[in-house]
Amino acid sequence: MKLSQLKLTTPYRELDSIFFDEVEPTPLKNPFLISASKDAAKLLGVDEDITKDENLVDIVNGTYKLEGSDTFAMCYAGHQFGHFVYRLGDGRAINLGKVNGQNLQLKGSGLTLYSRMGDGRAVLRSSIREYLMSEAMHGLGISTSRALALIGSETDVARQEREKGAIVLRLSPTWVRFGTFEYFNFRGDHDKVQKLADYVIDESFPHLKDEEGMYVKMYEEIVKNTATTIASWQSVGFNHGVMNTDNMSIDGRTIDYGPFAFLDDYESGYVCNHTDVDGRYSFKNQPGIAHWNLQKLAVALSSIVNHDRALKILEETFGSTYEKEYLSIMYKKMGIYERDEKDIELFKWMLGSLESATIDYTLFFRTLSHYDGDKKSILEMAVFQTPLSEWLDAYDERLKKESFSDKERHIQMLSVNPKYILKNHILQEAIEKAQEHDFTMIEELLVVALAPFDEHKELERLCKLAPIESKNIKLSCSS
């Protein structure tokens, strides 16, 4: 089937009109295809090469309407940097409809009722970042929205300087957010809260439908899913940058890629968003912020879920789920499979040593995946070697308790320690080339994004270390 042959439905529009606003996309001038993900297309049941679909650019530009599509923007509220904003919504995103369990949405497609002071547009650089990172997170095995296609244009967009507009066609099983519930709870529309919960159960938790206590069980699943996703973020060194409640998906997946970053040198307090002057959304704060956001969701659900019961679920479930998932991943990254009660001490020591040593987080684990007792390959990457040398002595002793051979351990570790992470300096290089109409690097990055654990000999340069001046830099919300 071709992309342009898809037949969409719009179940969200069956809710009351207050949930959304009818709006048509505003096309870009002289649009052109930059990249498309054939892997993401499979989610829609598209089995033909989407890059050969003559209607692809027009679909993304909003000038070709898929059968059944009835476009709209969704309304929601949210806590932004800890402060409640009662009305936000899709300010630059327009929903096309749903097929095969995926909701199609155009980002950067023009003004909506919820654009406030914005222009409804997305610039090329931010669109490249979202497109590639959506696919990269999937490649890493982390729950995420996906990106189907990216188009550029000759439309001028005003930011700090004039830039060119772009649109990403992105996919997600749901676009409902914590903030969607917050919006209706704030208004006192408790019947709408219940209707939204029924919709969310149908869309994201159908196994709970008509079960006794299904709203309570829904909240518990949201808590578990969110904790699991945050654990995955922390394990790969991903800093989201804007964990507002309106950027938290109700099914726990990663959405809304703005000023995100992967760690270069391990720095637990890293803040990737220069708007975040207080460091609220620093790397180390992400689990705590997720917990805080879930508290706000409990308030928003209080008309259908007893608040005290929700908080009890949160306290009993979030921390234990997060710790179990996070440590499980991290022990595998360390090559530890036969657990010892002292492993937690070795793990904490490792993180402290990484921070003291000043060493690239991703490269450390990838190199550790080949470790055979010779410290040189690891120590030569560190600015300060003593902390890591002392930790490696303890690590050598711990490995003696494992029954795996070195070869077996290496194979297992290489499957969980990626070689290719889309660091900001690499993305910036691709952006600068794209601004000169050279999109080859975007295609190369898409290859390694979808297979980050593999060896790509011809693309080896894409895992190079960040230059000193580019390490752990901060980005703007328009990045």
C-alpha positions, -999 to 999 in steps of 0.1 A, spaced: 0 0 0 11 35 -7 11 63 19 -14 83 -2 -38 54 -2 -42 53 36 -77 58 50 -77 77 83 -102 80 111 -106 108 137 -119 92 169 -106 122 190 -131 144 171 -159 123 185 -153 140 218 -170 173 226 -159 202 205 -141 218 235 -114 192 232 -101 205 199 -103 232 173 -109 226 136 -81 240 116 -65 235 82 -27 234 77 -11 265 62 12 252 34 49 262 31 62 278 -1 80 256 -26 82 226 -3 106 197 -10 114 164 6 145 162 28 141 127 43 116 99 50 118 70 74 108 38 57 110 21 90 84 44 106 62 39 75 59 2 84 38 12 114 11 25 91 10 -6 69 28 12 41 48 -14 22 59 7 -8 88 30 -8 73 62 6 100 84 -10 85 73 -44 50 84 -35 43 114 -57 20 128 -31 43 126 -1 55 162 0 19 174 -5 7 152 24 33 166 47 26 202 35 -11 198 41 -22 203 5 -31 166 -1 -57 153 22 -57 116 30 -91 99 28 -110 103 61 -87 131 74 -104 159 92 -77 182 106 -77 196 141 -55 210 170 -58 196 205 -64 218 236 -45 212 269 -30 230 298 3 224 316 28 232 343 57 249 326 89 251 347 66 245 378 41 272 370 6 263 358 -6 277 325 -43 270 321 -45 270 283 -18 258 259 -26 234 232 -12 224 198 3 258 189 22 246 159 9 210 154 -21 199 134 -36 164 136 -45 145 104 -62 114 118 -54 79 128 -45 46 111 -31 13 123 -30 26 159 -9 56 149 -20 92 151 -5 114 123 4 149 132 21 177 113 45 199 133 52 233 120 21 234 98 9 269 107 -13 289 131 -39 273 153 -63 286 179 -36 277 205 -6 294 189 -8 324 214 20 347 204 37 321 182 36 318 144 27 281 142 59 273 124 90 252 130 124 260 116 147 237 97 172 231 125 146 221 151 127 199 126 159 181 117 166 175 154 131 162 161 130 140 130 163 123 137 159 120 175 125 104 172 140 76 151 171 74 172 152 69 205 133 41 188 166 26 176 178 26 212 147 7 223 131 36 242 94 43 239 89 73 217 68 91 191 81 85 156 89 107 126 77 96 91 90 125 70 106 159 69 101 186 43 119 219 38 108 250 21 115 286 10 92 300 36 110 326 58 104 322 96 115 348 121 135 337 151 167 354 163 173 357 126 155 347 95 154 309 90 136 286 67 104 268 77 100 230 78 74 204 87 78 170 104 51 144 99 52 126 132 34 95 146 23 84 181 -3 59 194 -16 89 215 -11 127 217 -30 130 249 -8 146 276 -9 150 314 -18 186 306 -49 175 287 -64 163 320 -52 193 338 -71 216 314 -105 201 321 -99 196 358 -89 233 361 -122 243 344 -141 221 368 -154 200 338 -153 168 356 -175 151 331 -149 159 305 -122 144 327 -141 112 327 -148 113 290 -111 119 283 -102 90 306 -126 67 287 -110 78 255 -74 72 269 -84 37 280 -98 29 246 -67 42 229 -38 33 252 -51 8 278 -79 -12 261 -72 -42 284 -86 -21 313 -119 -13 296 -149 -20 318 -128 -35 345 -137 -26 381 -115 4 392 -103 10 356 -94 46 362 -72 37 392 -56 10 372 -51 34 343 -32 58 366 -11 30 379 -1 20 344 8 56 336 30 57 366 48 25 356 52 34 320 66 69 329 91 54 354 103 29 328 108 55 302 127 78 325 149 49 336 158 43 299 166 80 295 190 80 324 207 48 312 217 63 279 224 98 292 195 115 276 184 149 289 149 159 276 153 196 286 116 205 289 97 181 312 66 203 315 34 184 322 22 193 287 52 175 273 44 143 292 26 116 271 -3 99 289 11 65 278 46 72 291 64 75 258 89 102 249 74 131 230 82 167 220 119 169 212 130 205 219 163 214 235 173 178 242 208 164 245 228 133 252 256 137 277 290 142 263 313 139 294 294 124 323 280 154 342 250 145 365 240 181 369 240 189 332 213 213 320 208 213 282 182 241 281 196 276 286 161 288 294 162 265 325 182 290 346 175 271 379 184 237 365 149 223 372 152 199 343 188 189 348 198 153 339 199 142 375 165 158 383 145 139 357 133 111 379 122 135 406 105 158 380 86 128 365 74 120 400 63 156 405 44 156 372 26 124 382 15 142 414 0 169 393 -17 143 371 -32 127 403 -47 161 411 -61 164 376 -77 129 379 -91 135 415 -127 137 403 -125 101 391 -96 86 411 -94 91 449 -65 115 454 -51 97 485 -53 64 467 -35 78 437 -7 93 458 -3 59 476 0 42 442 25 68 431 46 64 463 45 26 461 50 22 424 71 49 408 103 46 428 104 8 429 96 6 391 122 32 383 150 16 404 143 -19 392 143 -8 355 173 15 358 195 -8 377 186 -37 355 198 -18 324 229 -4 341 241 -37 354 238 -51 319 257 -21 306 284 -30 332 284 -66 322 271 -78 356 246 -106 353 249 -127 385 237 -101 410 255 -95 443 242 -73 471 274 -52 469 268 -44 432 249 -13 440 281 1 457 302 -7 427 276 10 405 275 42 425 313 42 427 314 39 389 292 70 384 312 90 409 344 79 391 330 89 357 322 123 370 356 128 386 375 114 356 358 137 330 351 111 304 326 106 276 296 86 289 287 67 257 323 59 247 331 47 282 305 20 281 312 10 245 349 7 253 340 -12 285 321 -36 263 355 -47 249 374 -46 282 397 -75 289 417 -63 318 439 -38 300 430 -4 315 448 16 289 420 18 263 397 33 290 421 54 310 435 72 279 400 87 273 398 103 308 412 137 318 418 124 353 427 88 353 431 78 390 394 76 399 387 52 371 419 32 376 409 25 412 373 16 401 386 -7 374 406 -26 401 374 -33 420 356 -41 387 382 -67 378 376 -84 411 338 -84 406 341 -99 371 357 -130 387 323 -139 401 307 -140 367 303 -174 349 303 -157 314 335 -158 295 350 -125 284 337 -131 248 302 -139 260 302 -108 283 314 -86 254 286 -98 231 260 -91 257 274 -56 266 277 -46 230 240 -52 225 231 -27 253 259 -1 249 253 19 217 282 30 195 262 57 178 244 84 198 232 115 181 253 141 200 246 178 196 278 185 177 270 158 152 234 171 147 247 206 144 271 195 116 241 179 98 220 211 103 247 234 89 251 212 58 213 211 54 211 249 55 234 247 24 210 222 8 232 192 15 210 166 31 234 136 28 244 137 64 207 135 75 204 102 56 236 89 72 225 98 107 192 81 100 210 49 93 230 49 125 200 62 145 179 31 136 208 7 143 230 23 170 245 -9 183 258 -21 150 292 -14 134 289 10 105 325 10 92 317 35 64 301 59 90 327 56 117 332 93 118 296 98 132 307 85 166 336 109 170 340 127 203 327 162 208 352 190 205 360 206 239 341 238 229 310 217 220 308 195 251 276 196 271 264 228 255 230 244 262 203 249 236 174 272 232 137 261 230 137 271 194 166 248 186 
